[in-house]
Amino acid sequence: MKILVQKFGGTSVAKLESMKQVREKVLHGLKQGYKVIAVLSARAGETNQLLALAGEWSATPDSAECDALVATGEQVSISLFTMLLKDAGIRARSLLAWQIPITTDDDFGRARILSINSKALYGFLKDHDVLVVAGFQGCTENGRITTLGRGGSDTSAVALAAAMGSAECEIYTDVDGVYTTDPNICSTARKMDRVAYEEMLEMASMGAKVLHIRSVEFAKKYKVPVRVRSTFSSDPGTLVTQEDSTMEAVLVSGIAYDKDQARVTIRDLPDVPGMAAAVFGPLSEKGILVDMIVQNTSLDGHTDITFTISRKDLQQTLAVMEAVAEKTGASEILHDVSVAKVSAIGVGMRNHSGVAARTFAALTHEGINILMISTSEIKITILIQEKYVELAVRILHDTFGLDWDIG
């Protein structure tokens, strides 16, 4: 049994006309001899409306009940789309996550998939050519409805592709692939034919909204080829896959940025063992994710620690740092929300030197001051003032020749 998993996002299923275009993509898969599992998101804007409704009824909506509420968005999509398929004479049925089941943990609002009953899905496919599955949702072992977090339909699709041995997982959206950078701020951005899992993970972690980061993690772990393409064109899109020698030959593959950043500094900490743990332990307990970290050289037995967080966590972080300062004797807490990250990303960095030097030189030439730096094996990230982000992206895109069509 040849199986193809296709996922369609909110804009793809928003209206009747767009759903008819989705139907054509499914029909194309059937004509190629596949049984198709179509994973659908809620229609564009519907999840936000449901969350707003929860906020009207409760100042602090119960997380489990909130999941039960917002999961209805996908139920609407799959029911309507299955009607379209049946009207076209296609043997199809809709499936909610609990009917399969797609079993998750009980971390409501951001649940993680534990297992998928592939045997049940094979059984459904014996009697149907298309299964229309609700994305974004799962259920606990006790039968409670869960959701996987915003963008979770991507994760649903890749997990189903892994469980069912799909030849490829096609992620249909309103863009025609993965670009070397945001084409909205860089006119020379180029759509890539292929991108490595590791590069896509770094781009997703930087806020690129093409793919949900957990879907890329799934794809990498289970070696699922993922093709990002547009519902509204025939463009082949971008294949997210394992790296090869041609990818490694390219020094930098893309430039990403993230404006959801705040910088926090705690000053005059005693420079003694345990201070880093005293700062970051309480943040971890609150579930606050810390990204870049810099500790200054000790001066007169004291040091400063600076780190970055998401802006949404700033007020909670400042409250935690005030308690840390009182406990440790630190003198001051500073913060800045006018900062942003820019990254140069590429698996080719493993085998080539000079990326950092070229990055710093290019920004210096434009008078852009670097506030913080972090590196990984395939990424160099700099923190700068937010007002320079678009300029920095364009400069680095040009510096590494990403507008060239290298095939």
N, C-alpha and C positions, 0 to 999 in steps of 0.2 A: 504494500500500500504506500503510494507516494503521497506525502503530506506537505502542504505549504501553509505556513502561518503568516497571515497578513494583519497588520494593526492599523486602525484608522483613528485619527485624532478628532478633537472636538469640532474644528472647522470643517472637516471632511463629512461629518454627519449632522451638521447644523440645520440643513434645510433639505427639502425633498429633492431638489435638483442636484445638490452635491451628493446626496445618498445614491442617486441614480448613477453618478460617476463612480462611486464606490462599487456599485453592483457590476459595472463594466470591468473593474480590476479583478473582482472575484471570478467573473465569467472567463476572463483571460486565463486565470489559473486553472480553471476547470478544463478549458480547451487544451491546456498543456498536459493534461492527464493527471492532475493532482486532486486529491481530496483537500478541501480548504478549511482551515480554522480561521475565521475572521474575528479579531479582537477589537471591540469598539469602546471608545471613550464616551462620556456623557456629551451631549450637544454643547457647543460653545456657550459659555456663560452660565450653564445650568448649575454646575457645582457651586459657583459663587453665590447664586441666588439661594440655593439650599442652605449654605453656611450663613447667609444673611438672615434667613428665616429662623435658623437655630438661635442666632443672636437676639432676635426679637422676642423669642419665647423664654430665653434663659440668659442671665448675665454670665453664667459659667456653664455652658452646655456640657452635659455628661459625655465623655469621649466615646463610650460604647454606643450610646444612643445617637450621637452625632454621626458615627460611621454608618449605622443603620439608615439614617436619613439620607446622607449624601450618596450612598450606594444605589439609591433609586434612580439616579440620573442615568447610569449605564443600563438599567433595566428598561427604561424608555427607549434608548437607542437601539438595543438589540431586538426588542419586540417590533419596532417599526421597520427596521431593516429586514428582518426575517419575513415580514409580510411582503415586502418588495420582491424578495427572492422567490417566494412561493407563487406570487402572481406571475413571475416569469417562468414558472414550471420547474423550478429548481427544488430538489429534495433538501430541505433545510430545516433546522430547528434552533431555537435560542437556548442558551444555558447560562444560568447564574453560577457564581463560583461555588456556592454550597451544594449545587446539584452534581458537581463533578466528583468529589470536591477538590478545591484548591485550599489546602490546609495551611494556616499561618499561626504564628504566635499570637499572644493577646495584647500586643503593644498597639492599642487602638490609635488610628490616625497615621501610623507609620509601621504597620505590621510587616513582618518578613515571612516569605514563603518557606514552608517546611517540606511540603510534599504535594504532588499532583497525582491523582488517580488516573494514570495513563490507560490502564486496562478498561476503565469505564468509557474513556474517550474513544478507544478503538471500537468498543461495542456500539457507541452512538454512530460512528462513521460507517459501520456496516449497513446501516439503514438510511444514512443521509450522506449527501455529497458535500454539504457545507454545514459547519457548526458555527453559530454566531455566539461568541462568548463575551460576557461582560468583563471588561478590563478593570484594573484599579482595585478590585475587591477580592476577598477571600473569606474564610471562616475559621474559627478556632476549633479545636477538637471537641469542644462543648457545644458547637453549633452557633456561636455568636458571630455576626457579620463583622468583618474588619475591612479597612482600606489600607492601601500600601503607600499613601502619601501622594502629593501632587506630582503628576507625571507618571504615576504608577502603572498606567496601562501599557507603557513600554516594557516595564518589568514583567507584567503578566504575559505579554506576547513572547518575549525571549524565553521565559521559563517554560511556557507551553511548547515552544520550538525545541528546547532542550529535552523535555520529557518525551516528546513524540518523534524525535529524530528528524525534524523538518530539514529539508535540503537547504533552506534559507529562511530567515525571518525578515519580511518586508515591513518596514515602518513607514507608513504613508502619512504625510503631513502637508502643511501649506508652503513648505520650501522644497526646493528640488535637490537638496543634498547638503553636505557639510562643506563649508567654505574655509579658506585659509584665514579669514577673520570676518568680522561682522561687515557685510556689504553695505549696511546702512550708514556706516561711518568711514568706509574705505572703498572708493569706487573701483579700485583695481583688485578687490578680493576675487579669488578664483575658486570655483567648485572643484573639489578633489575627487578623483576617480576612486581612490582607495585611501584608507587611513587605518593605522594599527590600533588594536584595542587599547594599548597603553596611552597612545596619544589622545584617543577619544575620552578616556577616563580623565586625563588631565584637563581637557577642554571642558568636560562636564563639571568637574570640580571647580572650575573657574566661572561657572555660571552660564556656560553655553547651553541654550535651551533646546537644542536639536534632539538630544536623547537624555533620558533620565539616567543618572549616574549608576543606579543599582541595576538597570537593564544592561549596561556595559559590563559591569562586574559579572553578571550572570553569563553574558555572551563569552567573555574571556575565559571564565572558569570551565564552561562546557563546550568551548570552541564552536559556538554557533555563529555562522556568518550572518551579519545584519546589514540589510540594504536600506538606506534612508533615501526616500524619493517622494515626489509630489503626487497627490491624488489627481491634480488637475493638469498633468502633462504626461508625456510618454518618455521623458528623460530617464535614463537608467539610474540616475542618482549616484550615491557614494556607498561603496562597500566597506564596512567596518570588519576587519579580519585580522588574522595573525600577521605579524610583521615579516618581511622578507628582505633579501639583499637590496632590492631596488629602493625600498623605503629607507633603509639604513644609509643609502648613498646621499639622501637629502639631509642637509644640515638642520634646517628648521622647517617644520611642516605647517605651523600655524601660529598666529598671535591671538591670544585671548585676553579678556579683561573682566574685572569684577568691581562694580561700584558699591556693592553691599559690604562696605568695610568701615570699621572704626578702630582707631589706635588708642590704646590705653597705656599709661606709664605710671608705675608706682615708684616713688623716689626715696632715696636714702634708706634702703633696706640694710640691716646688718649683714655684712658679707661673711656669713658663717654657714656651715652645712645645714641643710634643711629648709633654707629660705625659698628655693624654687618650689619645693613641695608645699610649703605654707601658702604660696600664692596660687598654684595651679590645682592643688587638691580640692579646695572648696569650689572652684569653678567646675571641675569634673563632677563633683557631687550634684551640682545644679544642672548638669547636662549641657553646659556651655562649651561649644567647640572653639578651641584656640588654634590659630593658624601660625603666623610668623611670630618668632620670639627672638629678642635680642637682650642680652645682659651686658651692661657696661663694665669696663675694667674697674676694679675696686679703687676707691679713693678715701683715705683715712678710715679704712675699715667699713665703708658703706658702698652700696652699689644701687643702680637703677635697673629695673626690668621693664621692657616695653613689649607689648604683644598686640596682635590684631584679632578682632572678633567680628561677627555679623552685627550690623547696626541694630537689629531687632533685640539683640541681647545686651545692649549697652547699659540700660538703666539697672538691670539685674546685676551686671558685672560691676558697676560702680558701687552698688550696695555691698557686694561681696568684698570688694577691695577696701572699702571703708572699715569693715570688720577686720580684715587682714592688717591694715595699717595700725589700727588700735592695738592689735595683739602683738605686732612685731616692732612697733615704734617707728614705722616708715613716716616720713614727714608730709608727703603730698601725693594726691592722685590727679593726674592730668588726662585729658581725653581730647580726641580730634575726630570729627566725622567727615571732614573735607578731604578724605584720602581715598585712594583706589589702587587696585593691583593690576599690573600688566605682566603677561608671561609670554616668553618665547618657548615653544614646545616642539619636540622632535626626537624620534628614536635615534636619529643620526648623531645626536650629541654623545652617545655612548662611545663612538669611534672617532669623534672629531673634537678638537680643542678650539678655543678662540671665540665661542659664542658669547660668553660673559663680557669679554673685552670689547667686542664689536657692539654689544648692546649698550654698555656704559658709554662708549665713545659717541655713539649716535645720539644718545640722550643729552650728553654733555654739549655736543655741537648745537643743540637746539635750546640750551639753557634750562633743561629740565633737571631739577634736583632729585636725587634718589634718597628716600627716607629710610628704607629698610630693604634687605636683600635676603632671599632664600633660594636654595637650589635643590634639585633632585637629579637623578640620573638622566632624565630626559626633559627637564624643565628648569628655566631660570625665571624667577619672579621678582619684580621690583615693586615697592610701594612708593607712590608719588602723590602729589596733590591732584585731586579729582579733576580740576579745571584743565589739566594737561593730558587727560586720558586719550582723547580722540587724536590729538597730535602725536602722542607717543605710539599709538597703534599704527598710524599711517607711516611714521618714520621707520619703525621696526619692520613693518611689512615690506617697505621698500629696501631697507638695509639688507634683508636676507633674500631679496629677489623673488618674493612669493607671487608676484604678478606674472612671472614667466610661466608659460605653458610647457611644463617639462614632460607631459604625457604620462 
